[in-house]
């Protein structure tokens, strides 16, 4: 989806409501501004990396692998390792 918008005199840019909803961008949501291949990028940067992962789900739609399932399994293994460390004296 390409939308034309303008940058305000204060350097502000309006992100269309469709994109704000899709990527769960609300007032105060941190985002990362960067540059890649001559283009400016805006990436959601929430405190929880899983939220960022979910926000980028649409961007990764071309990936056939079950990336979300892999992520959930890795987080489960990580919790198990942490639980084992807590239980051991």
C-alpha positions as CSV (number, residue, x, y, z in Angstrom):
1,X,0.0,0.0,0.0
2,X,1.5,3.3,-1.1
3,X,0.2,6.5,0.3
4,X,1.4,10.1,-0.3
5,X,1.7,12.3,2.7
6,X,3.6,15.4,3.7
7,X,6.2,16.1,6.4
8,X,5.2,19.0,8.7
9,X,7.3,22.0,9.4
10,X,8.2,20.3,12.7
11,X,9.5,17.2,10.8
12,X,6.4,15.1,11.7
13,X,4.9,12.5,9.4
14,X,1.4,11.1,9.5
15,X,1.2,7.3,9.3
16,X,-2.1,6.2,7.7
17,X,-4.6,4.6,10.1
18,X,-4.6,1.3,8.3
19,X,-0.9,0.9,8.9
20,X,-1.2,2.1,12.5
21,X,-3.8,-0.5,13.2
22,X,-2.0,-3.3,11.4
23,X,1.3,-2.7,13.3
24,X,-0.4,-1.7,16.6
25,X,1.2,1.8,16.5
26,X,-0.4,4.1,19.1
27,X,0.6,7.5,20.5
28,X,3.9,7.0,22.3
29,X,4.8,3.7,20.6
30,X,8.6,3.7,20.1
31,X,9.7,3.2,16.5
32,X,13.1,3.0,14.9
33,X,13.9,5.2,11.9
34,X,16.6,3.9,9.6
35,X,17.9,3.8,6.1
36,X,18.3,0.7,3.9
37,X,19.1,0.6,0.2
38,X,18.4,4.3,-0.2
39,X,15.0,4.2,1.5
40,X,13.9,5.5,4.9
41,X,12.5,2.7,7.1
42,X,10.1,3.0,10.1
43,X,10.2,-0.1,12.3
44,X,8.0,-0.7,15.4
45,X,10.3,-1.0,18.4
46,X,8.1,-2.0,21.3
47,X,9.7,-3.0,24.6
48,X,8.8,-6.7,24.2
49,X,10.6,-8.3,21.2
50,X,7.7,-10.7,20.7
51,X,5.4,-7.7,20.1
52,X,7.8,-6.5,17.4
53,X,7.8,-9.9,15.9
54,X,4.0,-10.0,15.7
55,X,3.9,-6.5,14.3
56,X,6.2,-7.6,11.5
57,X,4.1,-10.6,10.6
58,X,2.7,-8.9,7.5
59,X,6.2,-8.1,6.3
60,X,7.3,-11.7,6.6
61,X,4.2,-13.1,4.8
62,X,6.4,-14.4,2.0
63,X,8.2,-16.8,4.3
64,X,6.7,-20.2,4.1
65,X,8.3,-21.5,7.3
66,X,6.3,-21.3,10.5
67,X,8.4,-18.6,12.0
68,X,5.9,-17.8,14.8
69,X,5.8,-21.4,15.8
70,X,9.6,-21.6,15.9
71,X,9.7,-18.4,18.0
72,X,7.1,-19.8,20.5
73,X,9.0,-23.1,20.8
74,X,12.3,-21.2,21.4
75,X,10.7,-19.1,24.1
76,X,9.2,-22.3,25.7
77,X,12.7,-23.9,25.8
78,X,14.2,-20.7,27.2
79,X,11.6,-20.8,30.1
80,X,12.4,-24.4,30.8
81,X,16.1,-23.7,31.0
82,X,15.4,-20.8,33.4
83,X,13.2,-23.0,35.5
84,X,15.9,-25.6,35.7
85,X,18.4,-23.0,36.9
86,X,16.1,-21.8,39.6
87,X,15.4,-25.4,40.8
88,X,19.0,-26.4,41.1
89,X,20.8,-25.3,44.3
